[in-house]
Amino acid sequence: MAAYYLLPSAALVKALLLALSTVWLLPHVANAKHAGVTRHYKFDIKLANVTRLCHTKSMVTVNGKFIGPRIIAREGDRILVKVVNHVQNNMTIHWHGIRQIRYPWADGPAYVTQCPIQTGQSYIYNFTTNGQRGTLFYHAHISWLRATVYGPLIVLPKLGATYPFPKPYKEVPIVFGEWWNADIEAVISQALQTGGAPNVSDAYTINGLPGPLYNCSAQDTFKLKVKPGKTYLLRMINAALNDELFFSIANHTLTVVETDGNYVKPFNTNIVLITPGQTTNVLLDTKTNFPNATFLMMARPYATGQGTFDNTTTAGILEYELPPQTGKIPIKNVPVFKPKLPVLNDTSFAMRFSRRIRSLANAQFPANVPQTVHRRFFFTVGLGTSPCPQNQTCLGPNNNTKFSASVNNISMALPSTAILQAYFFNRSNGVYTTDFPPNPPVKFDYTGPPPNNTMVTNGTKVVVLPFNTRVELVMQDTSILGNESHPLHLHGYDFFIVGQGFGNYNPKKDPAKFNLVDPPQRNTVGVPAGGWVAIRFLADNPGVWFMHCHLEVHTSWGLKMAWIVLDGPKPNQKLRPPPPDLPKC
């Protein structure tokens, strides 16, 4: 008699289901162990008519929504997002801040880790949140489509785990963006064709709404209704394309507790600076008693470049709920308070604010800063020029040139196939080369008078790192076409910001001032205007990883590069194979 006849029928069914599910899940079980649950989402990329500032336009969205739907998971969960492309544009999605351990196939940057999802096709992004928690976000990662395709990705602590700060009464995403009345793809297409700067946005937004300071926009205002005497956790995300932002709430103090999904030593501030690609969690303690007033929350740009920018202000309303015993107060009798924000180019505030951020660095959340270094890199980041094609008039910074941007004077040209596939299948010939320069090809006074030759070199070059290399990277702003802050984002990693300063980096003196105890851990760092920043990370995540300026205009001009981290010797240190539905070019 077969053994299974000895089992009760319910147990038999359970055993068979378990066996079948084990077989079905086997590839995922082999790929990564996790104790969480699997969460399924479907993103239909489709056109929707959206009206802001009295302008209605058809634009690319997720599920017809602007902004996109919220993804919520817990640390250790697996997330499966089926993306179906119903529009004429090619599409990819990047899960900004997710480390994608050994699995860059789900990372998203077009022609770096994947070919785009073409019209009528789909792709399942399959990733985990192992070892991660906090406020992250997702956005399109091809051309300028992230102007309308973005949304929050919230990773809560494991069940039973607590925050290392007072438990909030409520959690609220505050997502900053930009709005163009024009078609965004036409804006960047025209700029790349003429070589000039693209037209700036018409408004900034909070959760997709410009707010009451713009014409024809009072009805499109984000309102945060709060109760007196409560603590709210504001999960702030800067999804704007081209502008760093100052943010403040009138007559209220904010306590910073997390940046880029990493807890920090809490500190109080009236103003937060947040670059595109960064997230910042703050605690808002509301007033003990009903204040009989309304308070504006406002964001406007921190602008350091010489070019034009959107010099406007978005606002939302912080509104206290009336006590139940109070009669309704006429709105015209309630005073409205505005916050005071820094001047547009307040670089000293930007440096002071960033220096206040320190990792929690305790036993539960240690700061594992590499204390020694295997490889040192020095990258100049900034603008430059490229020649105008023959028989064409260009609108660049001087006669017969186009605007360009570079890292170590290499302006990256994306290939027509994905670098990751070329690397994995050993077909790099004609796709990329491995000779990215570790130092600038020409030394000059980086923050002084610009050199006579501002031309960049185009290429698709990468840096190759052996597994577990301890890396120190200094990124230096240049004054070519003007000093400017650059928010640099590294895919696949969080890094430690061990030092920063103004002027030219001094390799003999500046390392003595590095913070190797509790530096902030982030995935996006602002290279100071007219200054430098030093980061360290352990290259323990094999694959191809994009690094680029998160000002989309600079990425379009070529301020980007890629790292290839080789496999380690152990099975759990090797890049996993691609999924069967990986899009083809």
Stockholm file with secondary structure:
# STOCKHOLM 1.0

chainA/1-585         MAAYYLLPSAALVKALLLALSTVWLLPHVANAKHAGVTRHYKFDIKLANVTRLCHTKSMVTVNGKFIGPRIIAREGDRILVKVVNHVQNNMTIHWHGIRQIRYPWADGPAYVTQCPIQTGQSYIYNFTTNGQRGTLFYHAHISWLRATVYGPLIVLPKLGATYPFPKPYKEVPIVFGEWWNADIEAVISQALQTGGAPNVSDAYTINGLPGPLYNCSAQDTFKLKVKPGKTYLLRMINAALNDELFFSIANHTLTVVETDGNYVKPFNTNIVLITPGQTTNVLLDTKTNFPNATFLMMARPYATGQGTFDNTTTAGILEYELPPQTGKIPIKNVPVFKPKLPVLNDTSFAMRFSRRIRSLANAQFPANVPQTVHRRFFFTVGLGTSPCPQNQTCLGPNNNTKFSASVNNISMALPSTAILQAYFFNRSNGVYTTDFPPNPPVKFDYTGPPPNNTMVTNGTKVVVLPFNTRVELVMQDTSILGNESHPLHLHGYDFFIVGQGFGNYNPKKDPAKFNLVDPPQRNTVGVPAGGWVAIRFLADNPGVWFMHCHLEVHTSWGLKMAWIVLDGPKPNQKLRPPPPDLPKC
#=GR chainA/1-585 SS CCGGGGSCHHHHHHHHHHHHHHHHHHHHHHHCCCSSCEEEEEEEEEEEEEEETTEEEEEEEETTBSSCCCEEEETTCEEEEEEEECSSSCBCEEEETCCCTTCGGGTCCBTTTBCCBCTTCEEEEEEECTTCCEEEEEEECSTTGGGTSEEEEEEECCTTCCCSSCCCSEEEEEEEEEECSSCHHHHHHHHHHHTSCCCCCSEEEETTBCCTTSTTCTTSCCEEEECTTCEEEEEEEECCSSCEEEEEETTCCEEEEEETTEEEEEEEESEEEECTTCEEEEEEECCSSCCSSEEEEEEEEECCSSSCCCCCCEEEEEEECCCTTSCCCCGGGSCEECCCCCCTTCHHHHHHHHHHCCBCCSSSSCCCCCSSCSEEEEEEEEEEEEECCTTCCCCSSSTTEEEEEEETTEEECCCSSCHHHHHHTTCCTTTCBSCCCSSCSSCCCTTSSCCSCCBCEEECBEEEECTTEEEEEEEEECCTTSCCCEEEEETTCCEEEEEEEESSCCTTTGGGGCCCSSCCEESEEEECTTEEEEEEEEECSCEEEEEEESSHHHHHHTCEEEEEECCCSSGGGSCCCCCTTCCCC
#=GC SS_cons         CCGGGGSCHHHHHHHHHHHHHHHHHHHHHHHCCCSSCEEEEEEEEEEEEEEETTEEEEEEEETTBSSCCCEEEETTCEEEEEEEECSSSCBCEEEETCCCTTCGGGTCCBTTTBCCBCTTCEEEEEEECTTCCEEEEEEECSTTGGGTSEEEEEEECCTTCCCSSCCCSEEEEEEEEEECSSCHHHHHHHHHHHTSCCCCCSEEEETTBCCTTSTTCTTSCCEEEECTTCEEEEEEEECCSSCEEEEEETTCCEEEEEETTEEEEEEEESEEEECTTCEEEEEEECCSSCCSSEEEEEEEEECCSSSCCCCCCEEEEEEECCCTTSCCCCGGGSCEECCCCCCTTCHHHHHHHHHHCCBCCSSSSCCCCCSSCSEEEEEEEEEEEEECCTTCCCCSSSTTEEEEEEETTEEECCCSSCHHHHHHTTCCTTTCBSCCCSSCSSCCCTTSSCCSCCBCEEECBEEEECTTEEEEEEEEECCTTSCCCEEEEETTCCEEEEEEEESSCCTTTGGGGCCCSSCCEESEEEECTTEEEEEEEEECSCEEEEEEESSHHHHHHTCEEEEEECCCSSGGGSCCCCCTTCCCC
//
